[in-house]
Amino acid sequence: MFENTLKKMNTILKDVVYYTLDIHGEKHNMNSYIGKRIKISWSGSVICNCGKKMNAFYRKSGYCYKCYWESPLASKSIFKPELCTAHLGIEERDLEWEKKFQITPHYVYLANSSGIKVGITRGSQGVIRWMDQGAHQAILLAEVPNRRFSGDIEVSLKPFVADVTNWRKMLSGIPNPVDLIKMKEELSEHVPEKLKKYILPDNTVTEIRYPVIKYPTKIKSIKLENNSIVEGILLGIKGQYLLFDNDRVFNIRSHEGFISEFSIEEAYQGTLF
Ligand SMILES: [Zn+2]
């Protein structure tokens, strides 16, 4: 059912991030398309996780009306982990689901994508999360036993460091390197006393590079809602963005669930720049 929809690209940390896009039962090696002309055509329909097909998601949320209001996947604590209560046995929308999702190891990290930011991630998702955000450097700060504690640490660090990626800045080039070990030491002071025992002694810094031959200068974000065909020369991939010619960028993740066609013009002979 979801075979024909766009979804976020899979990433593997290699020399440069290795991207694959899974659509129509085919796994496309996206790195190999850089410099080539690709095309994404939207059918005009989207499909929610629950299987409901429609013309547009409710409030551009990625969910249908019912899931937006009822699914634990779309609850408030998904966006604000400091609201998580499953570890206290308190239900938000579906306690069984929330227990499985929240009561499992979580990590707080620092990453440099458009300047330094703090974020949280579940289990072993760290490196994947960093690649999805277009981070160039990252370090783990703490490992906690549930999502709420990671949210509490994140909130305690927000006065000192951003918690969102400035995507325009992230897509405009490579950020200045940051001494993440020093930042971790400084920020660790602000972690609440009762959570300090979760700070990780390991100071490994992960470095990440992306397959980009040209960064956009005046970024234009393109969306399938406005134009059902996206077509152009792929100049790079960073985070979950495809970078096209003419300074255009396309966030593939924000189009998850869009029923689409994907094609490559193998024999494109035009000039690149
Ligand atoms: Zn739904």
Residues whose N, C-alpha, C, O or C-beta is under 5 A from the ligand:
A	BS01	ZN	C48 N49 C50 K52 C64 C67
